[in-house]
């Protein structure tokens, strides 16, 4: 979930209170999910490295569907992808974490 940069705010007080209540609930939900480490709080999670868009060196995309890969004795999972060279779409390398299997 991404919050709107310019949310519509009504002119009438009851409408404004409802809209602010909705925005507060969205912010609180995302913040709580993020503090609990839930993937639903990550707005840039994907199943593969980006192939479109402009990215900057240091950007990171989290893997929304990690799974164990490799052969017995050197298995790993791809936690996400790191942009090592800015561009469109940039140059991406996987961040691999050993599972110890």
Order of alpha helices (4+ residues) and beta strands (2+ residues): alpha-beta-beta-beta-beta-beta-beta
